[in-house]
Amino acid sequence: MGKAEEKIKKGGFGFIFDIDGVLMKGKDPIPGARDAIELVNKAGVPYCAITNNGAELEAGRAARLSRDLQLPWPRERMVMCHTALQDEAQRFGKRLVLVSGRTRAKGGAKEILREHGFQNVASMLEYTKCRPELVPHLDLGPRPPYAAVGKQPVAAIVVLEMPEDWHAELQVMVDLLTSTGTPGSPAPPGEQPVELLFTNFDFTFPSATAPPRLGPGAFYDALAALFRAVRPGQELACTRHGKPHPQPYVYAMKLMEAQLHADLHEDPALHMRRVYAVGDNPASDVRGARAAGAAFVPILVRTGAWHGGEGCDNDERDPADHVCGDVLEAVQLVLALEEGAGPPARKKVKVEGA
């Protein structure tokens, strides 16, 4: 190992990479993305990917990214918008938690929560089938064999991704969030005994055949508005996960410290002093890094949601500490700064739409 690499390796810093718009564009790797990760690996610097995708488990997303970039990406370096729910599971014990959202997981959204340590989980659809009187306009068929689920008090609702049926789920969620855990048992004024945990606040998502479609964030806004209408003067309480909230960044730092100590054989007393968060969306990536604390340094690239345009050097509302053309340039910049050599010469990058 050269002196520069040794200095970098002992520096206690790492990288967080957004996936869509930084490493990938649709199904295609962004030019230079694979080279950037290989450069980070060669330097021995810890890193993680963070995504607001809540539709699958970490292992599945890591496997797809490994295939697309044609390099190993362990699941321990993948943070989904729901990954930090692992820190929430224990406090619910065996109390019933309902989960909502379409997912790629074989066992649906329930599989994701169970993987994260939740012991007693039912889907919103399962619960609703057990309580058909809550949605009398729907024909849900005969009561299912697991009808006892509907008799348990609900401790929490977790929304991972886009709900299946907005009307039915909004109705049942409002019933539960304004109750003590059983519909028809009103919560005391100003209280919300049933917790709400939300992992993806993206208001819209892109569509190849239509204008942007309403996403989970729009569902949350509708739910909050209905809650206020039913409980005037009371705001909906919600534990927020996913970008731009701090949890995924803090969790990623914990994973990178584990890499520092285990994979890179560094001193166990050494902690991450700085994390460079490379993203393409100022409102999500830059804002999320800022919310996570002073140790996180946001870097904005021009290969995704934000291009900047001619003469625009940074985002006005959520400015990053550094702006680079792409992820490879961002990695080169950071390694040069950490070596103490100053920033490298910046290459000319073509800006789409400029």
RAWO-V559796 format. One record per backbone hydrogen bond with DSSP energy under -0.5 kcal/mol. CO is the residue of the C=O (numbers start at 0). NH is the residue of the N-H. If there is no record, write none. Layout:
BEGIN
((CO	NH) (CO	NH))
END
This chain:
BEGIN
((1	5) (2	6) (3	7) (4	8) (5	9) (7	10) (11	272) (11	273) (12	45) (13	275) (14	47) (15	277) (16	49) (18	21) (18	22) (18	23) (22	29) (23	20) (24	27) (27	24) (29	32) (31	35) (32	36) (33	37) (34	38) (35	39) (36	40) (37	41) (38	42) (39	43) (39	44) (40	43) (45	14) (47	16) (48	78) (49	18) (52	80) (54	103) (54	104) (56	60) (57	61) (58	62) (59	63) (60	64) (61	65) (62	66) (63	67) (64	68) (65	69) (65	70) (73	76) (74	77) (76	48) (77	79) (78	50) (79	82) (81	84) (82	85) (83	86) (84	87) (84	88) (87	90) (88	91) (88	92) (89	92) (91	94) (92	118) (95	154) (95	155) (96	121) (97	157) (98	123) (99	159) (99	160) (104	107) (106	109) (106	110) (107	110) (107	111) (108	112) (109	113) (110	114) (111	115) (112	117) (113	116) (118	120) (119	96) (121	98) (122	126) (123	127) (124	128) (125	129) (126	130) (127	130) (128	131) (130	133) (131	134) (132	135) (134	137) (137	139) (143	146) (145	148) (146	149) (147	150) (147	151) (148	151) (152	95) (154	194) (155	97) (156	196) (157	99) (157	159) (158	198) (161	101) (164	168) (165	169) (166	170) (167	171) (168	172) (169	173) (170	174) (171	175) (172	176) (173	177) (175	178) (177	186) (178	193) (180	153) (181	184) (183	185) (184	179) (187	190) (192	194) (194	156) (195	238) (196	158) (197	240) (201	216) (201	217) (202	214) (204	212) (209	206) (212	204) (214	217) (214	218) (215	219) (216	220) (217	221) (218	222) (219	223) (220	224) (221	225) (222	226) (223	227) (224	228) (225	229) (226	230) (230	233) (237	239) (238	197) (241	244) (242	200) (245	248) (245	249) (246	250) (247	251) (248	252) (249	253) (250	254) (251	255) (252	256) (253	257) (254	258) (255	259) (256	260) (257	261) (257	262) (258	263) (259	265) (266	269) (273	13) (274	276) (274	296) (275	15) (275	277) (276	278) (276	298) (277	17) (278	300) (279	281) (279	305) (280	283) (280	284) (280	285) (281	286) (283	287) (284	288) (285	289) (286	290) (287	291) (288	292) (289	292) (292	295) (294	274) (294	296) (295	297) (296	276) (297	320) (297	321) (298	278) (299	323) (305	303) (306	308) (308	311) (310	312) (321	299) (323	301) (324	301) (325	329) (326	330) (327	331) (328	332) (329	333) (330	334) (331	335) (332	336) (333	337) (334	338) (335	339) (335	340) (335	341) (336	339) (349	351) (350	353))
END
